[in-house]
């Protein structure tokens, strides 16, 4: 990660917790998996339920005009 220009060193410090993998790296990834990911899951679940309650489960049917009869309209209309 430290090969990325401008942000590589800072990104490595944030993700790994230093220049080497170790205790800080495991602690950060455990906090990510045990705290942040379940919180994001609950957030998106609540957002999903809210959107269903707001917009409804089924979509509205489009307004369609009545089809003409087959014989003169469809037979001779495309010829």
C-alpha distances in whole Angstrom, upper triangle without the diagonal:
4,5,6,9,11,9,5,7,9,7,6,10,11,9,10,12,12,10,12,12,16,18,16,14,17,19,16,16,20,20,18,20,24,24,22,22,26,27,25,27,30,30,29,32,34,33,35,38,38,38,40,43,43,43,45,44,46,46,49,51,51,55,56,60,62,62,66,68,67,70,71,67,65,67,68,65,63,65
4,5,8,9,8,4,5,8,7,6,9,11,11,11,13,11,9,12,13,17,19,17,15,19,20,18,18,22,22,21,23,26,26,24,25,29,29,28,30,33,32,32,35,37,36,38,41,41,41,43,46,45,46,48,47,49,49,52,54,54,58,59,63,65,65,69,71,70,73,73,70,68,70,71,68,66,68
4,6,9,9,6,8,11,10,10,13,15,14,14,16,15,13,15,16,20,23,21,19,22,24,21,21,25,25,24,26,29,29,27,27,31,31,30,32,35,34,34,37,39,37,39,42,42,42,44,47,46,46,48,48,50,49,52,54,54,57,59,62,65,64,67,70,69,72,72,69,66,68,69,66,64,66
4,7,6,4,8,10,9,10,13,14,14,15,17,16,14,17,18,21,24,21,19,22,24,21,21,25,25,23,25,28,28,25,26,30,30,28,30,33,32,31,35,36,35,36,40,40,39,42,44,43,43,46,45,47,46,49,51,51,54,56,59,62,62,65,67,66,69,69,66,64,66,67,64,61,64
4,6,6,8,10,11,12,14,15,16,17,19,17,16,19,21,24,26,24,22,25,26,23,24,28,27,25,28,31,30,27,28,32,32,30,32,35,33,33,37,38,36,38,41,41,40,43,46,45,45,47,47,49,48,50,52,52,55,57,60,63,63,66,68,68,70,71,67,65,67,68,65,62,65
4,6,8,8,10,12,13,14,16,17,18,17,16,19,21,24,26,23,22,25,26,23,24,27,26,24,27,30,29,26,28,31,31,29,32,34,32,32,36,37,35,37,41,40,40,43,45,44,44,47,47,49,48,50,52,52,55,57,60,63,64,67,69,69,72,72,68,66,69,69,66,64,66
4,6,5,6,8,10,10,12,14,15,14,14,17,18,21,23,20,18,22,22,19,20,23,22,21,24,26,25,23,24,28,27,25,28,31,29,29,33,34,32,34,38,37,37,40,42,41,42,44,44,46,45,48,50,50,54,55,59,62,62,65,68,67,70,70,67,65,67,68,65,63,66
4,6,5,6,9,10,10,11,13,12,11,14,15,19,21,18,16,20,20,18,18,22,22,20,23,26,25,23,24,28,27,26,29,31,30,30,33,35,34,35,39,39,38,41,43,43,43,45,45,47,47,49,52,52,55,57,60,63,63,66,69,68,71,71,68,66,68,69,66,64,66
4,5,5,6,9,10,10,11,9,9,12,14,17,19,16,15,19,19,17,18,22,21,20,23,26,25,23,25,28,28,27,30,32,31,32,35,36,35,37,40,40,40,43,45,45,45,47,47,49,49,52,54,55,58,60,63,66,66,70,72,71,75,75,71,69,72,73,70,67,70
4,5,5,6,9,10,10,9,10,14,15,17,18,15,14,18,18,15,17,20,19,18,21,23,22,21,22,26,25,24,27,30,28,29,32,33,32,34,37,37,37,40,42,42,43,45,45,47,47,50,52,53,56,58,61,64,65,68,71,70,73,74,70,68,71,72,69,67,69
4,5,5,6,8,9,10,11,13,14,16,17,14,13,16,16,13,14,18,17,15,18,21,20,18,19,23,23,21,24,27,26,26,29,31,30,32,35,35,35,38,40,39,40,42,42,44,44,47,49,50,53,55,59,61,62,65,68,67,70,71,67,65,68,69,66,64,67
4,5,5,5,7,7,7,9,10,13,15,12,10,14,15,12,13,17,17,15,18,21,21,19,20,24,24,23,26,28,28,28,31,33,32,34,37,37,37,40,42,42,43,45,44,46,47,50,52,53,56,58,61,64,64,68,70,69,73,73,70,68,70,71,68,66,69
4,6,6,5,5,7,9,10,12,13,10,10,13,13,11,13,16,16,15,18,20,20,19,21,24,24,23,26,28,28,29,32,33,33,35,37,38,38,41,43,42,44,45,45,48,48,51,54,54,58,60,63,66,67,70,72,72,75,76,72,70,73,74,71,69,72
4,6,6,8,10,12,12,13,14,10,9,12,12,9,11,14,13,12,16,18,17,15,17,20,20,20,23,25,24,25,28,29,29,31,34,34,34,37,39,39,40,42,42,44,44,48,50,51,54,57,60,63,64,67,69,69,72,73,69,67,70,71,68,66,69
4,6,8,10,11,10,11,12,9,7,10,10,7,8,12,11,10,13,16,15,14,15,19,19,19,21,24,23,24,27,28,28,30,33,33,34,36,38,38,39,41,40,43,43,46,49,50,53,55,59,62,62,66,68,67,71,71,68,66,68,70,67,65,68
4,6,7,7,6,8,9,7,5,8,10,8,9,12,13,12,15,17,17,17,18,21,22,22,24,26,26,27,30,31,31,33,36,36,37,39,41,42,43,44,43,46,47,50,52,53,57,59,62,65,65,69,71,70,74,74,71,69,71,73,70,68,71
4,7,8,8,8,9,5,6,9,9,8,10,13,13,13,16,18,18,17,19,22,22,23,25,27,27,28,31,32,33,34,37,37,38,41,42,43,44,46,45,48,48,52,54,55,59,61,64,67,68,71,74,73,76,77,74,71,74,75,72,70,73
4,6,7,9,10,8,8,12,12,11,14,16,16,17,20,21,21,21,23,26,26,26,29,31,31,32,35,36,36,38,40,41,42,44,46,46,47,49,48,51,51,55,57,58,62,64,67,70,70,74,76,75,79,79,76,74,76,77,74,72,75
4,7,9,12,11,10,14,15,14,16,19,19,19,22,24,24,24,25,28,29,29,31,33,33,34,37,38,38,40,43,43,44,46,48,48,49,51,50,53,53,56,59,59,63,65,68,71,71,74,77,76,79,80,76,74,77,78,75,72,75
4,6,10,9,9,12,14,13,14,17,18,19,21,23,24,23,25,28,28,29,31,33,33,34,36,38,39,40,43,44,44,46,48,49,50,51,50,53,53,57,59,60,63,65,69,71,71,75,77,76,79,80,77,74,77,78,75,73,76
4,7,8,6,8,11,11,11,14,16,16,17,19,21,21,22,25,26,26,28,30,31,32,34,36,36,37,40,41,42,44,46,46,47,49,48,50,51,54,57,58,61,63,67,69,69,73,75,74,77,78,75,72,75,76,73,71,74
4,6,5,7,9,10,11,13,15,16,17,18,20,21,22,24,25,26,28,30,31,32,34,36,37,38,40,41,42,44,46,47,48,49,48,51,52,55,58,59,63,65,68,71,71,74,76,76,79,80,77,74,77,78,76,73,76
4,5,5,6,9,10,11,12,14,15,16,18,19,20,22,24,25,26,28,29,31,32,34,35,37,39,40,41,43,45,46,47,48,47,50,51,55,57,59,62,64,68,70,71,74,76,76,79,80,77,75,77,79,76,74,77
4,5,5,6,9,10,11,12,14,15,16,17,19,21,22,23,25,26,27,29,31,32,33,35,37,38,39,41,42,43,45,46,45,48,49,52,55,57,60,62,66,68,69,73,75,74,78,79,75,73,76,77,74,72,75
4,5,5,6,9,10,11,12,14,15,15,17,19,20,21,23,25,26,27,29,31,31,33,35,36,37,39,41,42,43,44,43,46,47,50,53,54,58,60,63,66,66,70,72,71,75,76,72,70,73,74,71,69,72
4,5,5,6,9,10,11,12,14,15,16,18,19,20,22,24,25,26,28,30,31,32,34,35,36,38,40,41,42,43,42,45,46,50,52,54,57,59,63,65,66,69,71,71,74,75,72,70,72,74,71,69,72
4,6,5,6,9,10,10,11,13,15,16,17,19,21,22,23,25,27,28,29,31,33,34,35,37,39,40,41,42,41,44,46,49,52,53,57,59,63,65,66,70,72,71,75,76,72,70,73,75,72,70,73
4,5,5,6,9,10,10,11,12,15,16,16,19,20,21,23,25,26,27,28,31,32,33,35,36,37,39,40,39,42,43,46,49,51,54,56,60,62,63,67,69,69,72,73,70,68,70,72,69,67,70
4,5,5,6,8,10,10,11,13,15,15,17,19,20,21,23,25,26,27,29,30,31,33,35,36,37,38,37,40,41,44,47,49,52,54,58,60,61,64,66,66,69,71,67,65,68,69,66,65,68
4,5,5,6,8,10,10,12,14,15,16,18,20,21,22,24,25,26,28,30,31,33,34,36,37,38,37,40,41,45,47,49,53,55,59,61,62,65,67,67,70,72,68,66,69,71,68,66,69
4,6,5,5,7,9,11,11,13,15,16,17,19,21,22,23,25,27,28,29,31,32,34,35,36,36,39,40,43,46,48,52,54,58,60,61,64,67,66,70,71,68,66,69,70,67,66,69
4,6,6,5,6,9,10,11,12,14,15,17,18,20,21,22,25,26,27,29,30,31,33,34,33,36,37,41,43,45,48,51,54,57,58,61,63,63,67,68,64,62,65,67,64,62,65
4,6,6,5,7,10,11,11,14,15,16,17,19,21,22,23,25,26,28,30,31,32,33,32,35,36,40,42,44,48,50,54,56,56,60,62,62,65,66,63,61,64,66,63,61,64
4,6,7,7,9,11,11,13,15,16,17,19,21,22,23,25,27,28,29,31,32,33,32,35,37,40,43,45,49,51,55,57,58,61,64,63,67,68,65,63,66,68,65,63,67
4,6,6,6,9,10,11,12,15,16,17,19,20,22,23,25,26,27,29,31,31,31,34,36,39,42,44,47,50,54,56,57,61,63,63,66,68,64,62,65,67,64,63,66
4,6,5,6,9,10,10,12,14,15,16,18,20,21,22,24,26,27,28,29,29,32,33,37,40,41,45,47,51,53,54,58,60,60,64,65,62,60,63,64,61,60,63
4,5,5,6,9,10,11,12,14,15,16,18,20,21,23,24,26,27,28,27,30,31,35,37,39,43,45,49,51,52,56,58,57,61,62,59,57,60,62,59,57,61
4,5,5,6,9,10,10,12,14,15,17,18,20,21,23,24,26,26,25,29,30,34,37,39,42,45,48,51,52,55,57,57,61,62,59,57,60,62,59,58,61
4,5,5,6,9,10,11,12,14,16,17,18,20,21,22,24,25,25,28,30,33,36,38,41,44,48,50,51,55,57,58,61,62,59,57,60,62,59,58,61
4,5,5,6,8,10,10,12,14,15,16,18,20,21,22,23,23,26,27,31,34,35,39,41,45,47,48,52,55,55,58,59,56,54,57,59,56,55,58
4,5,5,6,9,10,10,12,14,15,17,18,20,21,22,21,24,26,29,32,34,37,40,44,46,47,50,53,53,56,57,54,52,55,57,54,53,57
4,6,5,6,9,10,11,12,14,15,16,18,20,20,20,24,25,29,32,34,37,40,44,46,47,51,53,53,57,58,55,53,56,58,55,54,58
4,5,5,6,9,10,11,12,14,15,16,18,19,20,23,24,27,30,32,36,38,42,44,46,50,52,52,56,57,54,52,55,57,54,53,57
4,5,5,6,9,10,10,12,14,15,16,17,17,20,21,24,28,29,33,35,39,41,43,46,49,49,53,54,50,49,52,54,51,50,53
4,5,5,6,9,10,11,12,14,15,16,15,19,20,24,27,29,32,35,39,41,42,46,48,48,52,53,50,48,52,54,51,50,53
4,5,5,6,9,10,11,12,14,15,15,19,20,23,27,29,32,35,39,41,43,46,49,49,53,54,51,49,53,54,52,51,55
4,6,5,6,9,10,10,12,14,14,17,18,21,25,26,30,33,36,39,40,44,47,47,51,52,48,47,50,52,49,48,52
4,5,5,6,9,10,11,11,11,14,16,19,22,24,28,30,34,36,38,41,44,44,48,49,46,44,47,49,46,46,49
4,5,5,6,9,10,10,10,14,16,19,22,24,28,30,34,36,38,42,44,45,48,49,46,45,48,50,47,47,51
4,5,5,6,9,10,11,14,16,18,22,24,27,30,34,36,38,42,44,45,49,50,46,45,49,50,47,47,51
4,5,5,6,8,9,12,13,15,19,21,24,27,30,33,35,38,41,42,45,46,43,42,45,47,44,43,47
4,5,5,5,6,9,11,13,17,19,22,25,29,31,33,37,39,40,44,45,41,40,44,45,43,42,46
4,6,5,8,11,13,15,18,21,23,27,30,32,34,38,40,42,45,46,43,42,46,47,45,45,48
4,6,9,11,12,13,17,19,22,25,29,31,33,37,40,41,44,45,42,41,45,46,43,43,47
4,7,8,8,10,14,16,18,22,25,27,30,33,36,37,41,41,38,37,41,42,39,39,43
4,6,7,9,13,15,18,21,25,27,29,33,35,36,40,41,38,37,40,42,39,39,43
4,7,10,13,16,19,21,25,27,28,32,34,35,39,40,37,36,39,41,38,38,42
4,7,9,12,15,18,21,23,24,28,30,31,35,36,33,32,35,37,35,35,38
4,6,9,12,15,19,21,22,26,28,29,33,34,31,30,33,35,32,32,36
4,6,9,12,16,18,20,24,26,27,31,32,29,28,32,33,30,31,34
4,7,9,12,14,16,20,22,24,27,28,25,24,28,30,27,27,31
4,6,10,12,14,18,21,22,26,26,23,22,26,27,24,25,29
4,7,10,12,16,19,21,24,24,21,21,25,26,23,24,28
4,6,9,12,15,17,20,20,17,17,21,22,19,20,24
4,6,9,13,15,18,17,14,15,19,20,17,19,22
4,6,10,12,15,15,12,13,17,18,16,18,21
4,7,9,12,12,9,10,13,15,13,15,18
4,6,9,9,6,8,11,12,11,13,16
4,6,7,6,7,10,11,11,14,16
4,6,6,5,7,9,10,11,13
4,6,6,5,8,9,11,12
4,6,6,6,7,10,11
4,6,6,5,8,10
4,6,5,7,9
4,6,7,7
4,6,5
4,6
4
